[in-house]
Amino acid sequence: MRFTRRALLALPPLTLLALRAPFAAAQVSARQRAPGDTDWLHYANDLASTRYAALDQINAANFDSLEVAWRFRTDSLGTRPDYQLEATPLVVNGVIYSTAGSRRDVVALDAATGELLWIHREDEGERARKAPRQLSGRGVSYWTDGKEERLLYVTIGYRLIALDPRTGQRIPGFGSDGVVDLKTEFDQEIDLIESDVGLNSTPLVAKDTVVVGAAHTAGNVPKTRDNVRGYVRGYDARTGRRKWIFHTIPRPGEFGYDTWLDGTAAIGNAGMWCQISADPALNLAYLGIELPTGDVGGQYRRGPGLFGESIVAVDLDSGERKWHYQLVHHGLWDYDIPCAAMLLDVPVGGRTRQLLAQPTKQGFLYVLDRATGKPIWPIPERKVPKGDVPGEWYAPTQPIPSRPAAYDVQGVGDDDLIDFTPELRAKALAVAKNYRRGPLFTPASMFDREGTWGTLTAPNLTGGTNWPGGGADPETGVVYVYSKTVADVMSELPNDDPKRSDFAVIEALRLRGHQRARHARRAAPRRPYVRRADGGGAAAAQAALWSYHRDRPQARRASVAGGARRDPRHGAQPSQAQGPDHPQDGALGQCRAAGDQDAGDLRRARRLHAARRAPRRDAVRL
């Protein structure tokens, strides 16, 4: 069979496509390897997270003949249907393995027919009902040494389970009867039922080490700054014994502790909720660490705060930090690392370099040497604006990559407001005058009903690039990046309810409507109301005023060698892709205007804009 260099960027969740072509596609029988490269052994196909596979049975000549061969419904798995299926199934020797259903069961399916071969279920009762990360999660991991093999996944209740791929039964020699309780051996005392820690992502399995991260309740109004700490741990793939733990919030005497001006005694979160890449040859795993304390407010973590919003390379056997690179200093925008970095060996400057390419929510692709952590191209520190939130600490600079150019809109200015008609343009400017605008890393502002109502921010708190990440073709050095273009409003208010949060200042736009009204009453009669695509509400012009490049192309490749073109208004490359979890997100958003005439103009403008947009991925040539 002749292999091509095409990349498979994603597998359809639990759906297998068949060919109606002049030749017969290889038929896969359960537990019997089919000819060719048909296995998918890791979440992103390989430990480098490239999502690349030859798979030349599907090509340009027969792509239009694909049809659905079978479907496997997950509605009956769990006490209610799973409305957020995000799992990427594995394919091992002709069998599909995946988590599925609202209880996060594990299923084994015959890849050729979709027949259910076995199902594994864990009923964790109250522990699962109170968990912060629920539903089916992102899948399972596979390990083998050529003789033994096992599947590993993390339950809703935060337990690591090892299963026999042939039977779906727990492996008795792993942990305690096939189970490792991740709420123990955590270097902190936490409640086994009530504690705010869990995980959606799959564990990393590299060599004989299983690396497990931690995640917390998502949201921008954290209940407490002193939450569970999201330490990362490594376990023996055979026995389940803990091999090491990495303290994402350093303890006194540990590397990085001096970046916390007030210490770390009462600081939580800083978990690792994204997927992980690894380089077995270098014996390194690459951890993407989120913000400490919460998604935005940094009042109680003055200083740069390692290892928040950092890539940390650790030794697979010992967990020892080998290098780190902080992408955002003292983050205030929820720009945590959302996905695994892609690892490539690419010629740069006449010699082959071992690269790590990290997509981000802010629309930058940070490219580092994966052996040393040094930037491949300069990433200078640039001055950024300072905010006005009482008690907040603001980093004076942020690292801004010089190459590749940004692949999405960054910051909000007057040129980004609606200009479909002169009337809409005038209304947009009138509404936007109450909002602070500026470049990337412009911080949130305090809400003042007689002055500034908030800061218009882009990309918003979900990116840019989020958990779907990207893919890479190792033969061509092209990275394919998912991204979406959408603005947001960031506004802060004094907290008048200590039961809601122990923060003195919290984000205003994440409060319920009646709570916002107490603070914002009489602030803006008849101002537009924007319904966020993720279900929240935000009283601001934000996405409704967004009209970035009505005529921008549907796809683009940026050649680093030749220099990538930037939009002269923003210093950013246009992007329009929309995420599968936010089908309504886009350049315009949703709006109910204040008057009937305004609403009619806006609906006509939306129809015009929608006809010219299409989801896509950006491509960056390294």
Summary of the structure (lengths in Angstrom):
residues: 622
radius of gyration: 24.3
end to end distance: 29.0
largest distance: 71.3
contacts: 2147
relative contact order: 0.09
helix: 9%
strand: 28%
